[in-house]
């Protein structure tokens, strides 16, 4: 009787390795996100960000619903 070749990677093994790689990649990205959030100071958090430019005025004018 002939032994099956074990050097081939099965579909389930491939998907299992792919899932483990995605988990490792997700944990590597998390520290970068927390450092970026720490850069913004308290005064930066409270400053006004809305600017009424022509682009914003056009957006609100175009997206009005009929009354």
JOGIPE-V507467 format. One line per field, one symbol per residue. psi: psi as a letter, one per 40 degrees, with the letter a starting at -180 (. if undefined). A space follows every 10 residues. Layout:
psi = ???
This chain:
psi = hhhiheeihi dddddddddd dddddddddd dddddddedh iddddeiheh hgiddddddd ddeiih.
